[in-house]
Structure formats: structure tokens, C-alpha cells
Amino acid sequence: MPKNTSDNESKNIEEIFVELAEMTVLDKVENKVEEDILENVYSLIRKKCNIDFTHYKQNTILRSISKRIKATRQDGVVSYLSYLKERPEEVEILCKSFLIDVTRFFREKDAFDFIKRKVIPNIFSTKIISPKVNAGEIIAFEAA
């Protein structure tokens, strides 16, 4: 450490190292996960949630597992697997973390009413310009 570094700067550097170490948890998970451990996780989820995640992107699965390892303060994948086996509610939490909640938008009546009233009428009330491929002309027409 340079002599002109203050205690505050020293603490900031330590915080940076801690953050970097936390960022590498995903790398550690990716490097340490063995196929049988991951298969055990998939099996627990299949039994509890009736969903097969074996064909999901492995990086997405590992990222979610890494976040849950941090959230549950486990030492690593092996201890997290034990934690999953002991706590069925954690299996459900992990399962939900794999899923992206995009369908909620499609169930919101207000959002669809807005689209029906504002967006769709504007789409069909504007002029559409399309290049005429053969002659190089531009044709315009109004949508009905």
C-alpha cells in the first residue's frame, strides 16, 4: 500500500476487494458444480414443483443458484444442496427464481385496455410508407 494512502482510501480499496470477491462467486459456482450435484438440484425441483429445468441455459440456472447460495449464507454448492434437501420451501423459492415473471403483464386488464384504446388505434390511423421494390417508387396508403 502506498505511504500517501489515507485510512479512508484503504477502507475503500478493501471494500473493492470484497466486492470483487463476491462477483467471483458465480465463477466459483460454475467451476465447482459437478453434473451430479446439478442433477440433484433438478431432481428436487422436478419432485417439488413438477418442472424440468434440465434444458434451460445452464448459466441462468447457475446464476440463480449462486444468488440463493448468497441469500441463504451457504458455503457453496454442496452445502446448498443439503440445505435444499432439508427445506422444501427453499426448493420452491429456487424454482421461482428460475422463472421469469413475464406473464403478469398479460394478465393486467388495465394494460390491455390502454393498448386497445391508445396504441392500436394509433397504429392503424397513421400512413404507412413502403418502398416499391421493382420501380424504386414509394407508395403510401392509409390503413383502414
N, C-alpha and C positions, 0 to 999 in steps of 0.2 A: 504494500500500500504506500503511495507517495506520502512524503512528510507533510505536504501542504494540504492534505485532505482533512477536512473537519470531521467531527464525530457524526454530524448530521449526514454528510456525504457518505460516510462509512456505512451508516444505517441504510441509506438509500441503495447502496451497492449490495448490501446483504439482502435487502428486500427483492432486488432484481434477481439475485441468485436463487432465492426461494421461489420466485415466480417462474424462472426458467426450469427449475427442478419440477415444479408442478406441471408445466407444459410437457415435460418429457414422460409423464405418467402414461400417456397414450402410447408412446413409442415402446415403453417397457411392457405394456399390456400386449401390444402387437407382437413383440419379440418373445414373450413368455407363454402366451396362450398356446397350449397344445390342442390338437384336434379333439382328443377325448374329453378334455375339460369343456371345450366349447360345445361338443355334442351333449354333454351332461346338462349344460345350461339350456340348450334347445329342447332336450327331453323334458326337463322340469316345466318349461313354458308350454310345451305341447300338452302335457298332462293337466296343468292348471288352467290354461287359457284356451286350449284347443286351437292353437295357431302354430303353423310350421314356418319358422323363420330361416330354415336352412338355405334358402335360395336368395335371401336378402344380401345386400352388399355387406361383406364382412367388415369393412372399415366403419360403416354405420353402426353395426352391431357392437364392434369393439369400442367405439366412441361412447355409446350408451352405457356399456358395461363399465368403462373407465369412470364415467361420471357417477355411476351408482357406487362404485368402489370408494370414491372420494366421499360421497354423501353419507355412506354408512361407516366410514372410517375403518375400512378393512385394509389389511396389509398388502393384499394382492389378489390375484385371480383365484388361487386355491382357497384362501380364507373366505373370499366372497362366495365361492361355490358352496362351502359349508354353511355360510350364512343363509344362502338361498334355500338350502335343504331344511334348515331349522325354522324358516319364516316364510310361509306360503304367501303372506301379504306382500313381501318383497318381490316374489316372482311376478305378481300382478303389476306391481309398480314398474319393474323392469320391462315387462311385456308392453305396457302402455308407453314407455319411453321409446320403444322401437317404432311405434306407430306415429304417423304424422296426422294431426287433427285437422285435416283439410275439409272434411265433410260437414263440419259445423257451419261453415259459410252457406252451404247448400240447404241447410235446414232453417235458415233465418228468413222468416217471412218478410220482414222489413227490407232486407237487402234485395229480395226478388221483386218486391213491389216497386222499389226505387228503379231497378233495372227496367221493369216493364213500363213505368211511367216516363222515365227520363232518357235512358240510354237507347233503348231500341227505337223509339220514335225518332230520335236524332240521327241514328244510323240510316234510316230509310227516308229521311226528309232531305238529305244532302245530295248534291250532284256527285256522280261517280265518273271519274275521267279514266279512260282506258286507252292505251295506245293501240292503234290498229296496226297489227304486225305486218301485213303484206304491203300496204301502200305507204306506211310511215305516217299516216294521218292520225289525228287524235279525235276520238269521238267522245261526246259527253251525253249523258242521259240522266234523267231524274228517276230515282227509284219510286215505285208506286207506293 
